[in-house]
Amino acid sequence: MKFLLRLFQMVALLIFVQALREQLGRPPEERTWHGRIWLIPYDFRLPTLGTLRDAYWNPDSERLFTDRVLGIGWALNFAHLLRIVNELRDQARAMNAEV
């Protein structure tokens, strides 16, 4: 288990360093401080209230995992997660009613 944690930390560090290399390798006027490394999103910009809300609570989105607003990886859209939980609960109730 400790090995897997170390491996995860090393991969995260590698992605972080690669993202910084990519951004610092660009001319200053072309740096966006967000993008993807090997399909993994990163964003080093300071988040706004709107971007935080869209990442963590966006009932209009069908995506469970959204791009993280600060750092590397994905965020969890809790509005969509709540929808999934409610649907599963409703299905369980319907199954129990049939029995």
SULQUI-V860136 format. One record per residue. RES is the residue in three letters. OMEGA is omega in whole degrees, 0 to 359 (NA if undefined). D_FIRST is the distance of its C-alpha to the first C-alpha in whole Angstrom. Layout:
RES|OMEGA|D_FIRST  RES|OMEGA|D_FIRST
This chain:
MET|179|0  LYS|178|4  PHE|181|5  LEU|177|5  LEU|178|6  ARG|179|9  LEU|178|10  PHE|179|11  GLN|180|13  MET|178|14  VAL|178|16  ALA|178|17  LEU|178|19  LEU|179|20  ILE|178|21  PHE|181|23  VAL|180|25  GLN|178|26  ALA|177|27  LEU|178|29  ARG|180|30  GLU|182|32  GLN|181|33  LEU|176|35  GLY|178|36  ARG|171|38  PRO|184|42  PRO|182|41  GLU|180|43  GLU|181|41  ARG|179|38  THR|180|36  TRP|171|33  HIS|181|31  GLY|180|31  ARG|173|28  ILE|180|26  TRP|180|25  LEU|181|25  ILE|183|23  PRO|172|26  TYR|178|26  ASP|181|29  PHE|178|30  ARG|176|33  LEU|182|33  PRO|172|33  THR|178|36  LEU|180|37  GLY|180|37  THR|175|34  LEU|180|32  ARG|181|34  ASP|181|34  ALA|189|30  TYR|178|29  TRP|181|32  ASN|182|34  PRO|180|36  ASP|184|38  SER|176|35  GLU|181|33  ARG|176|30  LEU|179|27  PHE|178|25  THR|177|27  ASP|180|27  ARG|183|26  VAL|176|29  LEU|180|27  GLY|186|24  ILE|174|22  GLY|186|21  TRP|174|23  ALA|180|24  LEU|177|24  ASN|185|28  PHE|177|28  ALA|179|32  HIS|177|31  LEU|178|28  LEU|176|31  ARG|179|33  ILE|180|30  VAL|179|30  ASN|178|33  GLU|178|34  LEU|178|31  ARG|179|33  ASP|178|36  GLN|179|36  ALA|178|34  ARG|179|38  ALA|178|40  MET|179|38  ASN|179|39  ALA|180|42  GLU|184|43  VAL|NA|42
